[in-house]
Amino acid sequence: MAESPRNSDWNPRAYARFQDLRLRPAMDLLNAVDQIGPGDVIDLGCGAGQMGAALSKRAMGRDVIGVDASPAMLEKAHASKGYASLQQADIRDWHPRRAPGLIYSNAALHWLGDHRRLMPGLAGMLRKGGTLAVQLPHQNNAPSHRVWLTLADDLFPGRIDTHGGPGILTPVEYDTLLAPKGRFRMWETEYYQRLSAEADSHPVRRYTEATYARPVLNLLEPDERAVLIARYEEVMNTAYPARPDGSVLFPFRRLFFTLTV
């Protein structure tokens, strides 16, 4: 579930704070897979291995192979159940040792650019009858994500590439790319997530800072990060008002598709 941007590793503890919320779309994606072809099951961007056991159960004896760029995440994945092996690799450069029956990728591929090349390339790696199953956060235009970039551009103009972060194509573009290659299905789900109260911080800030905002925050000095976070929290208090108990109901949209070749 975690493909690390180049030259930056993930913090498994920070990512795992919202593990239950992140696991639901991962399970929804797996449950939508109606066919696994002959060959290995690849967990592409496997992160800390949260889906290893579920994929192994569904694999029906096929080898489940986890692939991730993050050494810290893979160290955690080694302790999880279900993987026949784990591979450290950048998805940009990865290629399977043999044609898989399922390439499953949950909340990882949005960190990579050039989806017009990437997605057909992954589909082309599958065996006949195999499936590509992908889930992508589709939240970039929501205040929770957009405000990190607009504030960073206002506060530190020219310092941060506010156009090079996680991004995806439009649904029409994915359909154009992939529908001619096999049985293609695509849908969106908006998850209403209740984020618990956080001491001295807005819950949405805690949720996004370990993932979407990480590349931005990593480029700033500690005092600069503090300024950006303070301004971000001011906006979040208006965009996502806290309830009397400090919790927030946070809508989060995700795009799913499966392609069986």
N, C-alpha and C positions, 0 to 999 in steps of 0.2 A: 503493500500500500504506500510505499514511500520511495520514490525515485529522487535521489538527492541532486540538486543542481551542481554543476561542476565546482570543485574546490570548496565545497561546503558540506559538512556532515550533519546528520539529523541528531536531535536530542530525543532518544527513545522515551525518557521519563516525561518530557513535556508533551510529546505526541500521545502518550498513553493516558493522559489525564481525562481525555474524552473518548476512550476506547469504545465504550458501549454505543455512543452516538455514531461513531465512524464505522462500527461493525454492521449496523443495520443495512445500509446500502450495499455493503460488500456481500451480505447474505442474499439480499434481493437480487443482485446480479447473478450469483451462483444459481439461485433457484430458477432464474429465467433461462438457463442453459438447458435446452431440450435434447441436445445431441453432443456426444463426445466421440470423436473418431478414434481409430487405432493410433496408438502412440502415446507419448508422455503428456502429462498435464503440467503446463508451465504457469507458475504464479509470478507474473512479470511486474516487478516493483513490489516484492513480497513484504517489505518492511520488517517488522519484528515477528512476523510469522503468525499473525492472528488467525489467518484463514487456512493454515496448514492442515489442521485436523479435519475441517469441513471438506476441503478439497480432496483429502485422502479418502474419506468416506465415500465421496461421490465418484472417485476415480475407478473404483471396482478393480483394484489390483494393478492399475497402471502406476508407473512411477510419477510422483509429484516432485517437481524441481522448482525451488525458489530462486529468483534472480533479483538482485538489488545492488545499487551502487554504494550503499552506505555500510561501512564496516561496523558501525555501532549498532545499526538495525540488524544486520546479519548475525552479530554476536547474540542478540536476543532471540533471533529465529532459531539458532542452534538448539536452544532449550525447549522449543515448541515441538509438538508432535505432528507427524504426518509427512515430512519431507524425506524423500530418498536421498536428496543431495541439495546443496545450496551453492550458488555461483555468485561471486562478486563481479559485476560487469555494469558498464554504462549501457543503458538501453539503446542509445544511439549507435553503439558498436556491436551489440549482442547479436548472436546468431545461434540457433539451437544446433546441438550436435547431431540430432536426427529430427525428422519432421514430426511435430507434435500433433496430438489429437485435440488439444484444447490450449489456447493461449488466453489466460484470464488475467485481466489487468484492472485493478480497482484503485481509482484516485491516484494514478501515477503519471499517465501519459500527457496530462495537461502541462507538465513541467518541460516538455520537449516541444520544440518548434517543428515546422515543416510537416504537418499532419497529412498534407497531400501526397507526400512520399512515404511517410511512416506507416500509415494505416494500410495502404495496399501492400507495402512491403511485409508487414506482419501477416496479412492474409495469405500472401504468397508462400509463407513458410509452412503452412498447415498441410497435413496429409489430406487426401480426398476424404470427405466426410467430416473433417475437423471443423472446429468452431473458434472464432475470435469473439471474446466477450469483454466489453470495455465499459467502465463507468468513469465519467469526468465531472468534476464540480463545474457547475454552470452559474456561478455566483458573482462573476467579475463586475457586473453592473450594479450590484446591490451596495448600499452604503457600507456594509461590513468590510467589503474588499476595496471598492473604489476610493474610499476616503483615505486609506493608507497611502495610495499613490498621489492623490491630489494634494494632500498635506505635505508629503515629502517633496513634491515639486515646488510648492509654495515656500517651504522653509529652507530647502537646500537646492535651489535651482541649478540645474546642470550637473548635480552630483550623482543622481540616481537615474537609471534608465527606466522611466515609468511606463515604457511600452514593451519591455522585454520580459515581463513576468509571465506567470502561467496564463495560457490562452488556448482557446479551441476554435474550430471552425463553426460555421452555422450548421444547423441540422440539414438544410438543403444541400450544402457542400458534402457532408458525409454521405448522404443518400446518393448523390451523383457519383461519388468515388466508389462506393462499396456495393450498392444494390445490383449493379451488373455482374458482380462476381459470385453471387449465390443467393441463399435465402437470408434476407436482411430485415431485421426488426429494430426499431428505434423508438424511445419514449423518454419522457421527462417525469420526474417526481420531485415535488417540493415537500421536504421534511420539516415539520414543525417541532423543533427541538427545545426542550426546556433546559436552559442552562442554570445551574445552581448559583446562588450568591457567592461572590468572591470577596475576600477581605481586601479593602483598599484598592479595588480595581473593578472595571466593568466586565461582566462575564463574556461579552462578545470579544473584547480585547484578548482575554485569556485564550479563547477558542481559536482566534485567527493568528495570533502572534507566533505560534509554534509551527504554522504551515505557510499560509499565503504571505504573511508579512515578514517571514524569516529572511528572505534575500534582501529586503530593504533594511531591516534592522541590523543585519550583519555588516552593512557598509558604513554604519555610523559609529561615532565615538559614544561612550557611555552617557555623557551629558547631552549629546544630541538626541540619542534614543529617548532619554527622559523627556525632552521637550516634545518630540513627536508623539510619544505615548500620551502625554498629558493633553495635548490638543485633540488627539484621536478620541480619547475618553469623553471629552466635552461633547463631541459630535454624537458619539454612541448613546450618551444619556438622553439625547433628543430623538435619535433615530430608533432606538430600541429601549424604551423606558423600562426601568426596573419595577417589579411588583413590590408590594409592601415588605415581602420577605427577602427582597434583594435578587430574586431570580428573574430571568428574562425568557420570553417565548421568542425563539429565534428561527425564522424561516430560512431554509437552505435548499437551493435547487440543484439537482443533479441530472445529467444527461446519460442515458444508457443506450447501448446498442449491442446486438449480437449478429454475427455473420457466419453462416455455415456454408462451406464451399463444396 
